[in-house]
Every structure is written in C-alpha cells, then in structure tokens.
Amino acid sequence: MMFADSQLLFSPESLGTTPCARAAAASKRSLARATLDSATAILDGLANGGCGGLEQAYIAVERLRRRLAIGDATAKTVEPVFYEWYFRCIALIRRREFDALLDHAHRLPAISAVPLARSGDLDVRTGEPLTVTVPESGEFLLSERVVGGFPSAGLRPGAAAIATDGTTVHVQQLGRPDLELALPELVDSATVAVPGAPITFWQASPALDRVVADYQNDLAQIHLDTRPFQVRSPEDLQGGSAGGYVERFAAGLDLIKNCWPDLYEETCALTDHFTLIRGTPFIGGSAIGCLGVSFFKLLPEWSDICFADHIVHEAAHQRLHVEFELEPALANGGFFGSASPIRRDPRPLYGVLHATFVFMRLSLFLERVIEIEYSLEAERRLHRHVLGLYSGIEQLERHGEWNPRGAQLFSEMRVVADRLRKRIPSPDPELYTRLGPDYEPVRALTTAYYD
C-alpha cells in the first residue's frame, strides 16, 4: 500500500510534468487550505500579543474554509485577492510593522465579502451577516473591488453588516438606510469575460495596482526605464484599436484547446483572471502573491501562437506554485550562482527551476502545434524553448539539491529533455535568434548560457 501511495505521489500528473486539471485543482485547494491555516496563525499571533477586534477576521477565515470544504474538486478556491492580502501580511511581519499588520488584518472581512456572498454564505435566509469596517477615508471596498459607480453616500466610518438575498448585497449600518448593491454587477465590475472559457479579464483593483508596482520594483533592478506600469482599464478591452484583446486571448486559448485539450483544461483550472497592463519592459508575469492571475502586455497584432505561448507560460508557473509551495522541490532553492535560461538578472535556483519547467511545458506544447499545423514561427519558438530547457537542466544538474518529490520532478523533466534531444540535439540559432518581439533575444543573454 505504501508503494502504491508513493507511485501516486510521484506520478507525472501529480508532479505537473503531465498536464492534469484534476490534479492541479486538488493541489490548488490544498494550498488554499494551508494558506487559510496560516492566516489563522497570523490572527492568533496578533491576539496573543494583546490586539483586539479580530473576531470578524476569524469569522471570515472560517467561512472561507467552509466554502472551500463544500466545493467540488474542480471549483475555484479562494480568490487571488486573499493571497495578495496574505502575502502583504507576511511582508509586514518581516518588516516588524505590527501596527500596520493589525490594520491590514481588519481588512480581511471586506476582502472576503464578495466570494462569500457569491457562495450563499451571507444569504439572509440561511446565514449570518458578516461585519466589515468602513475606513476613515470612506473608500468602501468589497473583495478589493472598488464600489465606484454605486451610491455609497450615507455610509460612515465604522462597522457595517454585509448580507445578500441572492441578487442584492445589503450593506447595513445602525440608523442608516441600507446601501444596496446588485450582486452580479458587483461581481462583474472590473471584469470582462473571455468568450468560451471560465476565465475573465480583471482590470481594476487596488490589489492589482500593488502587484504591478511590485513587478516594476523588481524590474527596476535590471532596466533603466522608469515609466510606471499601469493596469489597463476595462474600457481598453472594448472597441477601437484595442478591441482585439478579447478576441486575441480567446484565439490563443482555442489554439491550446485544439492542440492539447488536457493542457487547456488545466489552464482553466489554474487561472482565474488575465490582467493586461501597460509598461516597458514587461511581457508577462504571475506570482504566488496573487495566485490565479496572469499578467500580460501583449499586442493585438501578434499571432495566435504568441498569445497561446504566453498563456501556457504563466499557467506553468502557477502549476509549479500549487505543487511545490508547501513542499519545496529544492532544498537549496535560495542558492545564487546559477545562470538563468531566460533572464539577465541574477536569480535564485528556485527561479531557474521555474524557468526550466516553463520551457519544458512550452516545448511540449509547440511540438503539438507543429504536428497539427506547421509554421516557421512555431519552429522558431520550439527551438527557443528547447534551448531554455536544455540550459536550465544543465544548471539544475550542476547546482540542485532536491527534496524527494523535487528529485522525482527533475527526473521526469530530464526524461522529457532526453526525448526532445532525439529530435533536436542542438537548437538552431538561425531559428531561435529570429523569434520576435516577445522574448529577449538570446544574443542579449550570452552570459546566461556560457558562465
């Protein structure tokens, strides 16, 4: 029996080397449960330190945990804004900013209100209202969705109760008329559906602004361009020259679905939102600190293959996050001194593993694209991604110290690389140096390959 359990634990599907929506969703839920447990521990630390007024934050965590427990295996889990809230807590703890941490903890009920309302947890017929705090500024946020177009006049700083009848969210304060918000409109504000897929464009939120600012701070270490990144407004997706975004991403998803249905299903299980930004230099990004969101700066005139490439790229990062955030693949993931297969800046070995895993997924995807309909662009991309895979494998072989599941993951990745070497023993520079505008040219990364 132990052997069978080990085989299941180390199966390609459970490790992520083979796309599997069921395994990805299960791991995403496990990560959500663990993060909720850690959120409770943060609240316990504040309470044990003498901080009060945390009852509603505790209630919010418990209700999110209950919502997670009753959902089916393929249901979305906690929203990305919860991860953003949680990792801000971690950052405040590391900086020992405990007053700010307490203020931040008090925001959790409002962050939780919309997902709980959507799940029926705040239904006035079956559940208790959730108490949130309207801040001194009067800027009232639910689940980090700004209530901009709603009549918020009349609310005062202090406690307010949130309940819903299934169609309307009622914000109640003693001695004040209810503020009534249409639940579907509140859920859909700042989002635009991707046709035919359970993913939405999410284009307005203070949480997104903070994540994008973090990206800019990171890239400022290696790029001199100081123009601020900006999250595009929802209106940018509608009409005019930018009206192609919705169609372009839908076409990219269709290409993934047609070439590799299992990968498409897994991508939909992992990805809640696409968020489009303006900014130089930036093409794509995703992070555990806003799990479920893929950030992009692609141009509508780029090809279906390009859009599919970057959707697959970011979903691969998310798969590695949900599989190995609780039990890291590398025992020395913080090691610096290895070359990155894609970026010029120094990266810890953990980042090299992520890049190598992404290149493995992209190589396998482009193989399938070529099998269905050959194009020179697909061949160029395949050679670029195979180059990144081979380079990353070399660095991981040289420097990696592995935990058990990580060792099996790397073994599976080497099997993939060895099979690809039979087709492409040496990537062709005539192909991979002509890739296009969405990846840095390899010639700019020479030191990453010859260290």
N, C-alpha and C positions, 0 to 999 in steps of 0.2 A: 504493500500500500504506500509506503514511503517513497518507493521508486516511482510509482505512478504519479504521486503528488509532485515529485521533483521534475518529472517529464512535463507535467502541465505547467509548472512554474517557469520552466526554461523552454517552452515551446516558442517557435518563431512568432506566432501570433501574440503571445503574452509579452514577448520582448519588444515587439514593434518592427522587427525586420520584415515581417509579412503583414500587410495592412489587414485589419480586422476591426470592424465597427463595434462588435460586441465586447471584445477585449479592451478596446480603447475607452468605451463608455464605462466599463466596470472600473478601470483604473482611474478615470476622471472622478467617479463617485467616491472611490477610496481616498483620493487626495482631498476631495471636498470634506469628507468626514474628519479626516485628520486635521485639516485647517480649522474646522469648527471647534474641534477639541482644543487646538492651540489658542483659538480666540477666547475660549472659556478660561484657559490658564492665564491669559493676559488680564482678563477681568478679575480673576482670583488674586493676582499679584497686586492690582490696584486696591481691591477691597481689603486685603490683608495689610496693606500699607496705610489704611485708615481713610481711603477715599469712599465717599458715599454716592448715592443717587444712581447706582448702576443697575437697579432692578430691571428696568426696561431693556437694557442692553443684554442682560442674561436671558430675559424672555425672548428677545429677538433671536439669539443664538439657538435656543431650544426649539423655537418654531421653525427656523431654517433646518435644523437637524431632523425634525419631524417631517418636514416637507420632503427632505432627501430620502427618508426611510420609506415613505409610502409611494414614491415614484417608481415607474417601471425601469427596467435595465437600460433602456435607450433614452430615457428622459434627460433633458438638460438638468444640470445640477445647480449649484449656487451661481449667481450672476458674476460676471467679471468685476463689477464694482465692489463685491465683497473681497475679492483677492486684492484689489487696489487698496481698500480700507485696511486689510490685514497687514500687508507689507509696509504700509505707512506706519502702522503701529510698531513693527519691527525696527524700522529706521529710527523712530523716536526713542525707542528703548536703547538702541545702540548709542544714540547721542545723549542719553540720560535726560531727555526733555520730558519729565514726568507730568508737569502741569499741562503741557500741550497734549500729551498722551491721554490724560483724563478728558480733556475737551474732545479729542478725537473719538474716544470710546463712546461718548454721549451721542455721537452722530450715527451709531450703528442702527438704532431702531428706524430712523428715517431712510437709511440705505436699504433696509430690509423690507420696507412697507410695500413697494410695488410687487416684488416677487411673491410676497405672502398674500397680497390681495389677489393676484392672478391665480394662485393655487386654491383660493377659497378659504384660507386660514383666517382671514379677517371678516368673513361673512357674518353679518349681524344676526343671521338666523341660527348659526351653528357655532360661532366662535366669539372670543372676547376681542374688543378693540385693542390696538397697540398704541401706547403713548409715545409720542415723539416730542422733541424740543424745537420750538421755533426760535432761532437765534436772535440776538440783539439787533443784528443787521436787518432782520425781517425778510431776508432772502430765503425763501422756503423751498427746500429741495426734497424730493422723494426719489429714493434709489438713484441719486445723482442726476436725475432728470429735472432740468430747470422748469418750474411751473411758470413759464414766461407769459403765455397768452391767456392765462386763467385769472379770474377775478380774485386776487389774493388780498385786496384791501379789507381791513377789518380784523385780520389776524394780528395778535400782539405777541411779543416775545414771551416764551414760557411753554408750558405743557399744552399739547393738543392731542386728541384721540383720533386714530385713523380706523375707519370701518368701511365696509362696502356691502352693497346689496347685490353684487354680481355685475352690475353695469355702471354704477356710480360710486366713486370714492368720496366718503364724507369725512371732512376734517372738522372736528368739533372742539370748541373751547367754551368753557363755562361763561354764560352771559353774552355769548356772541352768536350770530347766525352761522349755521353750518356753511363751510366752503365746500361746494360740490364740484367734483372733477369727473369727467367722463373717463371711466377706466380704459376703454380701448384707445381713446385719444392720448391718455397719459402714457400708456404702454408704447404706443406707436410714435409719439412725438420724438423727433430727432432720429427716427429710423426710416429706412426705405427698404422694401422687400427686394430680394434677389429673385427674379422670376424662376419658378420651378425648383427652388432649393429652400431648405429650412434655415437660411442664413439671412441676416439683414445687414444693410449698411447702417452703422451707428455713427452719427456725425455731430453730436452736440452733447457735451457733458464736461463739467469741471474735472472729473476723473480722467477723461481722455486728454484734456489740456495738460494735466500734471504728468501723465505718462509721456506725452510728446515732448514736454520740457525736459524730462529725464533723458530721452533719446538725444536731444540737442546737446545737453551737457556732456554726454558720453562721446558724441562725435566731435565736439569742440576740441577734444584732446588730440585729434589727428587731422582735422580740417580747419582751415582758417576762415571759411565762410561763416559770418555771424548773423546772417539774415534769419529771423525767427521762423521756426516751424509753425504751421497753423493747421488745425483741423478744418477741413472744408465744411461749409455749411450744407445742410440737407438740400437747399435750393441749388447748389452747384451740380447736383446729380440730375436735375430736371431741365430738359430743353437746352437750346443753344449749343454752342460748340462742345460743352462738357456733357451734353445729354447722352453721349455714348458710353459713359461709365457703367451704367446698369447693364446695358447690352453686352459690353465687353467682358465684364466679370461673369455674366451668365454664359457667354460663349466659352470662356475658359473652363467653367465648371462642366459644361456639356462635353468638352473635349476629354476631360478627366473621366467622366462617366462612360463615354463611348470606348475609351481605350483601356480603362481599368476600373470596372464597377466597384470592386472591393475598396479601392483607394478613395473613390468618390464617397461611398457610404461612410468610411472612416473620417474623411474630411468634414462631412456634415455632422458627425457625432462630436468632433473635437471643437469645431469653430462655431461660435455663436454669432460673431459680427465681423464684417470688414469695416475698417475705418480708413478713409482716404485723407491724406494730408498734402499740404504744400510745403516744400522745403528742399534745400540743397545743402549737402548731398544726402539723399535718402532714397531708397527704393522700396525696402520692405523691412518689417520687424515684428517680432512677437516676444512676449516675456511672461514668465510665471507671475509677475506682479500685476498682470491684467489678463489672466488666463482665459482663453476663448476668443480673444480679439486679435485679428491680423491687421497690421497697419501697412498701407501701401502708398507709394507715389508712382503710379504707372500712368502712361499717356494713352488716350483712346486710340491713337493711330498705330499703336504697337499690336503685334499679332495675337491670335488666339493662343498660340503656343507659348508666347511670352507671358500672357495672363495666367495660363494654366501652370506654367513653370513656377511662378511666384506664389500661387495659391498652394501648390504642393509643398513648396519650400517652407512656408510658415506653418502649415499643418504638421510637417515633420518635426519641427521644433516642439510643437505642442504635444505630439505623441511622446517624444522623449521626456518632456517635463512630467507628464502624468505617470509614466512608467518608472522614472528614476529619481523623482524629487524626494520621496520618502526613504528610499534605499539607494543612495548614490551608486552609480556604476563604477566610478573611480574612487579608489582610496586616496589618491593624490590629485584630486580634481583642481585644487588651487595652485598646482605647480606652474610656474612661469619658466620659460626657456625653450618651449617647443614652437615651431613655426606654424602659423595658421594657413590652412589651404585656401583661404578666400580674402582675409583682411590684412591690412598692412600694420595695424596696431598690435602690440603685444597682447596676447590673450592667455588666460589660464587654460590648462589642459582640458578642463571641463568644456570650454568654448570650442576647442579643437574637436572634441568628441561630437559636439552638436553639429559643427560644420560638416564633419565626415559623414555622420548619419544622414544629414540632409542631402549631401551629394550622392549617397547610396540610393536613397529614395528617388531622387531626380534621374539618376542613371537608369534605374529600372523603369521609371515612367517613360522616359524618352525612347527606350528600347521598344516599348509597346506602341508609342506614337509612330515610330518608323515602320513597324510591322504593318500598321493599318494604312498609313499613307505617307510615303517617303517624301521628305523635303530637305533641302540643303540646310535650312535653319535648324531643323530637328537634329540633323547630323552634327552640326556645329555645337549645339547645346549638349548633345550626348558626349562629345569629346571634351568639352569644358568640364562637365560634371564628373566624368570618369577621371580626368586629371586631378580634380579636387579629392575624389575618393581615394585614389592611389597615394596621393601626397599625405592625406590625413592618416591613412592606415600606417604609412611609414612612421609618422610621428608618434602615433599611439603605440606601435610595436616597440619603439625606442624608449618611450618615457612612461607608458601606462602601468599603474599598479591597480589591480582590479579586485573589486568585491565579487562574490560568487555569481550573481545574476549579470553583473557587468562583464565578467570573463566570458560568460556564455553569449552575451550580446556581441562582444567583439569577435568571438569565434564565428558567429553567424555572419557578421559583416565581412570577415575575411573570406568566407565561402563565396559570398556574392562577388567580392572583388576578384577572386581567383577565376570564377566563371567568366566574368567580363573580360579578363585578360586574354582568354582564348579567342575572343572576338576582336579586342582592341589591345594588343600587347603594349603599344606605346601611343598615347594620344597624339594626334596630328596637329602641329602648331599652325598649319595652313587652315585648319578648321577652327580651333579654339581661340585663336587670336582675332578672328573675324566675327565674334559673337554678336555684338551690337551694343546699344547704349545702357542696358540694364544691369550689366556686371562690369566691375572694373577690369580693364584689360590685363591679361596675365603678365605682359611685359612690365606693368607697374608693380608687380608683386614678386619680382625675381627673388628677393631675399627670402620670401616665404617658401621657396622650393629648393634653394641651394644655400643652406645655412652652414 
